[in-house]
Amino acid sequence: MKSFFFLSLLSFAISVQVIKGQEMTFATILNKLYTEGEGKVEIRSSFDCILRISNKVDVLKKKLESSLKEIIGSNTVENVENHIPEDLMISLANGNVNGRQKLLRVIDLVNVQQLMSVVRLTNVIIEKMSFQPDPKDLNAFCSFKRWYKRPIGVAHLKEIENSIITVTTQHGELRKRFDNEIFEMDQISAQMKKILVKLNACMGGELNVCQTVLKLKVEQAVNFIEQIYLKQDKLINRYQSTLKILDEYNVKRMEWTEFLVGIRKTLGGNRKLLQKDSSCNIM
């Protein structure tokens, strides 16, 4: 019985999303628009901004996917545990502390923040960059279904053509902010990599040295890791800013799309609720 219920829900979801073999995606909507506008209005490629916020999306996605791991690897942790005495004391700005304990603590802080905050935000950013119309939005589904089956009137095509400057201007502002966040992320990531190189040089080599040299190495390592932690904080702030921009963009691209298919009479106008009829049956 449970299996039958699950299959019914799955069938419902698929039938909502697919209309005669066409998925309700931004690309599907634009393909129909461009095809029907050919020879009537000059709109070809003008609304490609609905497909993605920036040409840098794919590059950003690859960079984000490569960051889904710990910053300071297990080899460094093993090196600390195997070669730094439990009673080694080091001198920091706030006084003398146990070097081994301090080093392990700051390593853990960085790795936990990476896995709990950075990775979580990374996954949400990737998800929002892949955003498509919600197949469970029946109002949008019905509008799209009707729009897809009928020819687009020349009058509406003219209205769409007249909206190009407004849409591209709004998109341009969002793209500029988005690209700036990517630039800042790259700057911070590059700075973190430079610090990691110094950390690896400090802790990745021979640690069977005299206590004076070892003490200096541990003090330097703690300093490097604390710098990484601060850079991490800045990176998280950039991720959060990027998410806000993507949320704004996804709201806007839905407004633009709903105008194209007639859910909104004007750009920024109220969303029109449709009366359901037999043409909107989804089963």
MOFENBEL-V173015 format. One record per residue. RES is the residue in one letter. PSI is psi in radians with two decimals (* if undefined). OMEGA is omega in whole degrees, -180 to 180 (* if undefined). D_FIRST is the distance of its C-alpha to the first C-alpha in whole Angstrom. Layout:
res->(RES RES)
psi->(PSI PSI)
omega->(OMEGA OMEGA)
d_first->(D_FIRST D_FIRST)
This chain:
res->(M K S F F F L S L L S F A I S V Q V I K G Q E M T F A T I L N K L Y T E G E G K V E I R S S F D C I L R I S N K V D V L K K K L E S S L K E I I G S N T V E N V E N H I P E D L M I S L A N G N V N G R Q K L L R V I D L V N V Q Q L M S V V R L T N V I I E K M S F Q P D P K D L N A F C S F K R W Y K R P I G V A H L K E I E N S I I T V T T Q H G E L R K R F D N E I F E M D Q I S A Q M K K I L V K L N A C M G G E L N V C Q T V L K L K V E Q A V N F I E Q I Y L K Q D K L I N R Y Q S T L K I L D E Y N V K R M E W T E F L V G I R K T L G G N R K L L Q K D S S C N I M)
psi->(-0.76 -0.69 -0.71 -0.72 -0.76 -0.77 -0.60 -0.76 -0.73 -0.75 -0.71 -0.81 -0.71 -0.74 -0.54 -0.70 -0.51 2.26 1.84 0.81 -0.03 2.22 2.58 1.38 2.88 -0.66 -0.72 -0.78 -0.79 -0.63 -0.78 -0.78 -0.87 -0.68 -0.80 -0.43 -0.24 2.17 -0.14 -0.71 2.85 1.49 -0.07 2.16 -0.09 -0.41 0.34 -0.31 -0.29 -0.43 -0.64 2.63 -0.51 2.71 -0.17 0.07 -0.83 -0.70 -0.78 -0.73 -0.76 -0.73 -0.74 -0.74 -0.57 -0.22 0.07 1.08 2.96 2.59 -0.81 1.98 2.98 -0.45 -0.70 -0.74 -0.78 -0.68 -0.74 -0.84 -0.57 -0.41 -0.14 2.09 2.56 -0.41 0.22 2.15 2.44 2.81 2.10 3.08 -0.54 0.23 -3.00 2.34 2.89 2.06 -0.78 -0.85 -0.75 -0.77 -0.79 -0.60 -0.79 -0.58 -0.79 -0.70 -0.81 -0.81 -0.66 -0.77 -0.63 -0.83 -0.59 -0.61 -0.96 -0.84 -0.73 -0.83 -0.65 -0.82 -0.67 -0.70 -0.81 -0.73 -0.76 -0.49 -0.34 0.20 2.41 2.86 2.47 2.06 -0.23 -0.05 1.61 -0.53 -0.80 -0.69 -0.85 -0.75 -0.78 -0.72 -0.81 -0.79 -0.72 -0.57 -0.32 2.66 2.61 2.22 2.57 -0.64 -0.75 -0.62 -0.66 -0.71 -0.70 -0.77 -0.69 -0.27 -0.07 -0.84 -0.75 -0.83 -0.83 -0.55 -0.83 -0.75 -0.74 -0.68 -0.74 -0.72 -0.73 -0.79 -0.72 -0.84 -0.61 -0.69 -0.70 -0.74 -0.82 -0.68 -0.78 -0.71 -0.82 -0.75 -0.69 -0.70 -0.71 -0.71 -0.68 -0.70 -0.67 -0.65 -0.77 -0.72 -0.78 -0.64 -0.59 -0.77 -0.21 -0.23 -2.71 2.20 0.00 1.24 3.03 2.77 -0.61 -0.79 -0.72 -0.75 -0.77 -0.74 -0.77 -0.72 -0.75 -0.74 -0.76 -0.76 -0.77 -0.77 -0.64 -0.60 -0.73 -0.72 -0.72 -0.67 -0.66 -0.77 -0.76 -0.68 -0.72 -0.72 -0.69 -0.68 -0.75 -0.68 -0.70 -0.71 -0.73 -0.72 -0.75 -0.66 -0.78 -0.77 -0.77 -0.58 -0.80 -0.77 -0.52 -0.69 -0.80 -0.79 -0.72 -0.52 -0.73 -0.71 0.02 0.13 -0.53 2.32 -0.60 2.84 2.21 -0.03 2.99 2.61 2.23 2.23 2.29 2.57 2.24 2.43 -3.02 -0.42 -0.24 0.15 2.38 0.03 *)
omega->(179 -180 179 180 180 -179 178 178 180 179 179 -178 -178 -178 177 -173 -173 -180 -178 178 -180 175 179 180 177 -179 179 -179 -178 179 178 -179 -178 -180 -177 180 -178 178 -179 180 179 -179 -177 179 -175 -178 177 178 177 -177 -178 -178 -175 175 -178 -176 -177 178 180 -179 179 180 -179 -180 179 -178 -177 180 177 178 -179 -172 -177 180 179 179 179 179 179 -176 -175 -171 180 -178 -179 -176 -179 179 178 -179 176 -177 -179 177 180 179 176 -174 -178 -179 -179 -178 179 -179 -178 175 -180 179 -179 -177 178 179 178 -175 -176 -176 -175 -178 179 180 178 -179 179 178 180 179 -178 176 -180 -175 174 177 -177 -179 180 176 -173 178 178 -179 -179 180 -179 -179 180 -179 -177 -176 -175 175 178 -179 -179 -180 179 177 178 177 178 179 -179 -178 -173 -176 180 -178 -177 177 178 179 -179 179 179 179 180 179 -180 -180 178 178 178 178 -180 177 -180 179 -179 180 179 178 178 -180 179 179 178 177 179 180 -180 177 -178 -173 -176 -178 -178 178 175 -177 179 -173 -180 180 -180 178 179 179 -179 178 178 -179 178 179 179 -177 177 175 178 -179 179 177 177 178 179 179 178 177 178 178 -179 177 179 178 179 179 179 176 178 -179 -178 174 -179 -177 174 177 179 -178 180 173 -179 -176 173 176 174 -179 179 174 -179 178 180 178 -178 176 -177 172 -180 174 -175 -180 -180 178 -177 179 *)
d_first->(0 4 5 5 6 9 10 11 13 14 15 17 19 20 21 23 25 26 28 29 29 31 29 30 33 36 38 36 38 41 41 41 43 46 46 46 49 51 54 54 54 54 51 50 49 50 46 45 46 42 41 42 44 47 48 47 44 43 46 45 41 43 45 42 40 43 43 40 41 44 47 49 48 48 51 53 51 52 56 56 55 57 60 61 62 60 64 65 66 66 67 65 66 65 67 66 63 61 61 58 56 57 56 53 52 52 51 48 48 48 45 43 44 43 40 39 40 41 38 36 38 39 35 35 38 36 33 35 37 34 33 32 31 28 25 24 27 27 30 31 29 30 34 33 32 35 37 36 36 40 43 45 48 51 51 48 49 53 51 49 52 54 51 52 54 52 49 51 53 50 48 52 52 48 49 52 51 48 51 53 50 49 53 53 50 52 55 54 52 55 57 54 55 58 58 56 58 61 58 58 62 62 59 59 62 64 64 66 69 71 70 72 70 67 67 68 65 62 64 63 60 59 61 59 55 56 57 54 52 54 53 49 50 51 49 46 48 48 44 43 46 44 41 43 44 41 39 42 42 38 39 42 40 38 41 42 40 39 42 42 39 41 39 42 45 47 47 46 45 43 39 39 36 35 34 30 31 29 31 28 25 23 20)
